[in-house]
Amino acid sequence: MVHSTMMDDYPLTLGHIFDRADRFFPTREIVSHMPDKSLHRYTYRDFSKRSLQLAAALNAMGLKKGETVGTLMWNHYAHLEAYYGIPLAGGVVHTLNLRLHPDEIAYLSNHAQNRFLIVDDTLLPLLAKFVSQLKVEKIICVRLTQHPLQPTMLDYEHVLSTAPADWQRPQLEERDACGMCYTSGTTGKPKGVVYSHRAICLHAMMLGIGTLDSRVVIKHADTVLPVVPMFHANAWGIPHVGIMAGAKLVMPGPYMDPANLLMLFEKENVSVSVGVPTIWLGMLKELKEKPDHYKIPQNMRTLVGGSAVPEALIRGFEAYGVFVVQGWGMTETTPLGTTSLLTRDMQEWDEDRQFEARAMQGMPVPFVEARILNGQGQEVVWDGKSIGELQVRGPWVAASYYDPEEDSSDKWTESGWFRTGDVACMTPEGFVRITDRTKDLIKSGGEWISSIDLENAMMAHPDVQEACVIAVPHPKWAERPLAVVVPKPGRSVDLTAMRSFLAPKFAKFWLPDGLVEIDQIPRSSAGKFMKSVLRDRYQDWEWTHPAEDENES
């Protein structure tokens, strides 16, 4: 029998990514947009030195291997230092979502057993609302402004200065925990996902090699701006692949609004950015309202995900020379699982068909397997129509949740596939198209209606800024679709006109029977539409459109 002669026991750890960046890219720049609107600039060498100081100081404070350190921070240089300094100390970075309710933030910190907490001074007013509930030993404050500290808090810079000079880095193994993030908790309590060094490294390598199109690859020559918060699903791996590639990083700090982001794009010549669709819709609106105010860097590209990307958004940014790639993933998938990059054969399609494909979630990335099972447990036909539950598995897909006392066995099949809860179909080309979340499907007269398909089509209406479709109780059909619309400034949206606009693309029974205009669609902490809030708000909706024959068409 022939045995491998490779170094198969060589561990994949963040330490290798970190050391490589310091050795080969010491002068590369990291830029952070500060609370006072100034730009903080330093090099990879500065980042490396300070991250190691943080690691040494945490060990000196008593942090042991496998213990968690919470971060309550925006996207900036100190948060990046925590992303590496904590794991290099053998600890686990637990990014806390600062947009959650204060009681929930406290619950998550305690549930994760955070030993220490690192917090921005600009977030001290938020911290004050729940600090009495925390079980952490020490709170370390990053002084981005001159906000006064509480006597019990430690100054971040002082902590770095206490790092022992003779510190020895702990030995890390690739299956050691290095990061932790909780799901959004849209149903029940949020669930903790714990990432290993191996999973993070493999995920970063995948982002660094691309799949079918070189435009999605993060390269050394790139300037990368992660709009997605660092407290949300590892900022989609950008802090890892960016450092691995030695790319210039631009951190937006607390300023996630369209005007400030577009300013940074131009000023720092950003070539790659990632974020959720609502952010990009806001930027597209800003560009259209102020066409002479901003200059988008040439050949810029972006990965957009977190929720379905409307085709109108992809087309809209194409007019500004921005190439939009849709990605799909979850906290449980580290997060990237699929990308909508066109295959060689698809490049021959006409433009409309290509845009339609790019608005799908796309093909699974290398080493992520995906299947779609119907209600009978059988894999659906790849015809772009047959639907079922999307299930995935792979080396950076979670195999369980953090809390061993909570039964979540229903989220994984007996053979180890993760059940996403997304309803999807597969095209003949192997493209996943998510039609809805299980809880967001509309069942009208026994027939299923996809709220996502309707929303994406409605967003192309010339008078619509944003659109959301929800199920509302109906006396005859059990449920019917209600369109909730944010009109463009100075515009109005009429139900009859909207039904006529949608009619060429959908069966008659799919068309919404009601439409309501609102100023803003409620969003979750991750920027996704909160349909549960809208369903509660309009649960007593009175139908004025009879819908007598819709399901009989």
FENTAVEN-V825818 format. One record per residue. N is the residue number from 1. RES is the residue in one small letter. OMEGA is omega in radians with two decimals (NA if undefined). Layout:
# FENTAVEN-V825818
N;RES;OMEGA
N;RES;OMEGA
This chain:
# FENTAVEN-V825818
1;m;3.12
2;v;3.12
3;h;3.11
4;s;3.05
5;t;-3.12
6;m;3.07
7;m;-3.01
8;d;-3.13
9;d;3.11
10;y;-3.01
11;p;3.03
12;l;-3.11
13;t;3.10
14;l;3.10
15;g;-3.14
16;h;3.08
17;i;-3.10
18;f;-3.09
19;d;-3.14
20;r;-3.13
21;a;-3.14
22;d;-3.08
23;r;-2.98
24;f;-3.05
25;f;-3.01
26;p;-3.08
27;t;3.14
28;r;-2.94
29;e;2.99
30;i;-3.06
31;v;3.13
32;s;3.08
33;h;-3.00
34;m;-3.13
35;p;3.13
36;d;3.11
37;k;3.04
38;s;3.12
39;l;3.08
40;h;-3.11
41;r;2.93
42;y;-3.01
43;t;3.03
44;y;3.14
45;r;3.07
46;d;3.13
47;f;-3.12
48;s;-3.12
49;k;-3.06
50;r;3.11
51;s;3.11
52;l;3.07
53;q;3.12
54;l;3.14
55;a;-3.12
56;a;-3.13
57;a;3.13
58;l;3.08
59;n;3.12
60;a;3.10
61;m;3.06
62;g;-3.13
63;l;-3.13
64;k;-3.11
65;k;3.09
66;g;3.11
67;e;-3.03
68;t;3.03
69;v;3.14
70;g;3.01
71;t;3.06
72;l;-2.91
73;m;2.99
74;w;3.11
75;n;3.08
76;h;-3.00
77;y;-3.10
78;a;3.09
79;h;3.08
80;l;3.08
81;e;3.11
82;a;3.12
83;y;-3.12
84;y;-3.09
85;g;-3.14
86;i;3.10
87;p;3.12
88;l;3.05
89;a;-3.10
90;g;-3.11
91;g;-3.10
92;v;3.11
93;v;3.06
94;h;-3.12
95;t;-3.13
96;l;-3.10
97;n;-3.04
98;l;3.13
99;r;3.11
100;l;3.05
101;h;-3.12
102;p;3.13
103;d;-3.14
104;e;3.09
105;i;3.12
106;a;3.12
107;y;-3.09
108;l;3.11
109;s;-3.13
110;n;-3.14
111;h;3.12
112;a;-3.14
113;q;3.11
114;n;3.11
115;r;3.09
116;f;3.08
117;l;3.04
118;i;-3.01
119;v;3.00
120;d;3.10
121;d;3.10
122;t;-3.14
123;l;3.12
124;l;3.05
125;p;3.06
126;l;-3.13
127;l;-3.10
128;a;-3.10
129;k;-3.10
130;f;-3.06
131;v;-3.12
132;s;-3.14
133;q;-3.01
134;l;3.10
135;k;-3.12
136;v;3.13
137;e;-3.08
138;k;3.02
139;i;-3.12
140;i;-3.04
141;c;3.06
142;v;-3.06
143;r;3.07
144;l;3.07
145;t;3.10
146;q;3.14
147;h;-3.12
148;p;-3.13
149;l;2.98
150;q;-3.12
151;p;-3.09
152;t;-3.10
153;m;3.08
154;l;3.08
155;d;-3.08
156;y;-3.13
157;e;3.08
158;h;3.11
159;v;3.12
160;l;-3.10
161;s;-3.13
162;t;-3.10
163;a;3.14
164;p;-3.08
165;a;-3.09
166;d;-3.09
167;w;3.07
168;q;-3.13
169;r;3.10
170;p;3.06
171;q;-3.11
172;l;3.05
173;e;-3.02
174;e;3.12
175;r;3.02
176;d;3.06
177;a;3.10
178;c;-3.12
179;g;-3.11
180;m;3.11
181;c;3.14
182;y;3.08
183;t;-3.05
184;s;3.09
185;g;3.13
186;t;3.03
187;t;-3.13
188;g;-3.13
189;k;3.05
190;p;-3.13
191;k;-3.14
192;g;3.05
193;v;-3.09
194;v;-3.07
195;y;3.06
196;s;3.03
197;h;-3.11
198;r;-3.13
199;a;-3.14
200;i;-3.12
201;c;3.13
202;l;3.11
203;h;3.12
204;a;3.12
205;m;3.11
206;m;3.11
207;l;-3.11
208;g;3.13
209;i;-3.13
210;g;-3.13
211;t;-3.06
212;l;-3.04
213;d;-3.08
214;s;-3.09
215;r;-3.14
216;v;-3.07
217;v;3.01
218;i;-3.05
219;k;3.12
220;h;-3.08
221;a;-3.04
222;d;2.88
223;t;-2.93
224;v;3.09
225;l;3.07
226;p;3.03
227;v;3.10
228;v;-3.07
229;p;3.11
230;m;3.06
231;f;-3.10
232;h;3.02
233;a;3.07
234;n;-3.06
235;a;3.11
236;w;3.07
237;g;-3.10
238;i;3.10
239;p;3.13
240;h;-3.12
241;v;3.12
242;g;3.11
243;i;3.13
244;m;-3.11
245;a;-3.05
246;g;3.13
247;a;2.98
248;k;-3.12
249;l;3.09
250;v;-3.08
251;m;-3.03
252;p;-3.12
253;g;-3.10
254;p;-3.02
255;y;-3.12
256;m;-3.12
257;d;-3.06
258;p;-3.07
259;a;-3.12
260;n;3.11
261;l;3.14
262;l;3.06
263;m;3.13
264;l;3.10
265;f;-3.07
266;e;-3.04
267;k;-3.07
268;e;3.12
269;n;-3.11
270;v;3.12
271;s;-3.14
272;v;3.04
273;s;-3.13
274;v;3.13
275;g;-3.09
276;v;-3.07
277;p;-3.10
278;t;3.09
279;i;-3.08
280;w;3.04
281;l;3.10
282;g;3.11
283;m;3.11
284;l;3.09
285;k;3.13
286;e;-3.14
287;l;-3.11
288;k;-3.12
289;e;-3.12
290;k;-3.01
291;p;-3.09
292;d;-3.02
293;h;-3.04
294;y;3.06
295;k;-3.13
296;i;3.09
297;p;-3.09
298;q;3.08
299;n;3.08
300;m;3.11
301;r;-3.07
302;t;3.01
303;l;-3.09
304;v;-3.14
305;g;-3.08
306;g;3.01
307;s;-3.05
308;a;-3.12
309;v;3.13
310;p;3.09
311;e;3.13
312;a;3.10
313;l;3.13
314;i;3.12
315;r;-3.09
316;g;3.14
317;f;3.07
318;e;-3.14
319;a;3.11
320;y;3.11
321;g;-3.13
322;v;-3.14
323;f;-3.08
324;v;3.04
325;v;3.08
326;q;3.05
327;g;3.07
328;w;3.07
329;g;-3.10
330;m;3.02
331;t;-3.09
332;e;-3.13
333;t;2.92
334;t;0.23
335;p;-2.88
336;l;3.13
337;g;-3.14
338;t;3.00
339;t;-3.07
340;s;3.11
341;l;-3.02
342;l;3.07
343;t;-3.13
344;r;-3.13
345;d;-3.11
346;m;3.09
347;q;3.13
348;e;-3.13
349;w;3.05
350;d;-3.01
351;e;-3.11
352;d;-3.13
353;r;3.09
354;q;3.11
355;f;3.10
356;e;3.13
357;a;-3.13
358;r;3.08
359;a;3.04
360;m;3.14
361;q;2.94
362;g;-3.03
363;m;3.06
364;p;3.11
365;v;-3.13
366;p;3.08
367;f;2.97
368;v;3.08
369;e;3.14
370;a;3.04
371;r;3.14
372;i;-3.10
373;l;3.08
374;n;-3.09
375;g;3.12
376;q;3.12
377;g;3.14
378;q;3.12
379;e;-3.06
380;v;3.09
381;v;3.11
382;w;-3.11
383;d;-3.13
384;g;-3.10
385;k;-3.08
386;s;-3.02
387;i;3.08
388;g;-3.13
389;e;3.08
390;l;3.10
391;q;-3.08
392;v;2.98
393;r;-3.12
394;g;-3.02
395;p;3.06
396;w;3.03
397;v;-3.09
398;a;3.09
399;a;3.11
400;s;3.02
401;y;-3.03
402;y;-3.02
403;d;-3.11
404;p;-3.10
405;e;-3.12
406;e;-3.11
407;d;3.10
408;s;-3.08
409;s;-3.14
410;d;3.13
411;k;3.11
412;w;3.10
413;t;3.12
414;e;-3.14
415;s;3.00
416;g;3.09
417;w;3.08
418;f;3.14
419;r;-2.99
420;t;-3.02
421;g;3.08
422;d;3.04
423;v;-3.00
424;a;2.97
425;c;-3.13
426;m;3.12
427;t;3.10
428;p;3.14
429;e;-3.12
430;g;3.10
431;f;3.03
432;v;3.00
433;r;3.14
434;i;-3.12
435;t;3.11
436;d;2.83
437;r;-3.11
438;t;-3.05
439;k;-3.09
440;d;3.06
441;l;3.11
442;i;3.14
443;k;-3.06
444;s;3.14
445;g;3.13
446;g;-3.14
447;e;-3.13
448;w;3.06
449;i;3.14
450;s;3.11
451;s;-3.11
452;i;3.14
453;d;3.12
454;l;-3.12
455;e;-3.12
456;n;3.11
457;a;-3.12
458;m;-3.13
459;m;3.09
460;a;3.13
461;h;-3.04
462;p;-3.11
463;d;-3.02
464;v;3.01
465;q;3.09
466;e;-3.13
467;a;3.11
468;c;-3.14
469;v;-3.12
470;i;3.05
471;a;3.10
472;v;-3.13
473;p;-3.14
474;h;-3.05
475;p;-3.10
476;k;-2.98
477;w;-3.13
478;a;3.08
479;e;3.01
480;r;-3.14
481;p;3.02
482;l;3.12
483;a;3.07
484;v;-2.90
485;v;2.93
486;v;-3.13
487;p;3.00
488;k;-3.11
489;p;3.12
490;g;-3.12
491;r;3.05
492;s;-3.08
493;v;-3.09
494;d;-3.11
495;l;-3.11
496;t;3.13
497;a;3.14
498;m;3.11
499;r;3.11
500;s;3.14
501;f;-3.09
502;l;-2.99
503;a;-3.12
504;p;-3.04
505;k;-3.00
506;f;3.02
507;a;-3.04
508;k;-3.07
509;f;3.08
510;w;-2.98
511;l;-3.12
512;p;3.14
513;d;3.11
514;g;3.12
515;l;3.10
516;v;3.09
517;e;3.07
518;i;-3.11
519;d;-3.09
520;q;3.07
521;i;-3.14
522;p;-3.09
523;r;3.04
524;s;3.12
525;s;3.12
526;a;3.12
527;g;3.14
528;k;3.07
529;f;3.12
530;m;-3.09
531;k;3.13
532;s;3.11
533;v;3.14
534;l;3.11
535;r;3.09
536;d;-3.08
537;r;-3.03
538;y;-3.11
539;q;3.11
540;d;-3.12
541;w;3.11
542;e;-3.07
543;w;3.05
544;t;3.07
545;h;-2.98
546;p;-3.10
547;a;-3.04
548;e;-3.02
549;d;-3.03
550;e;-3.06
551;n;3.11
552;e;-3.09
553;s;NA
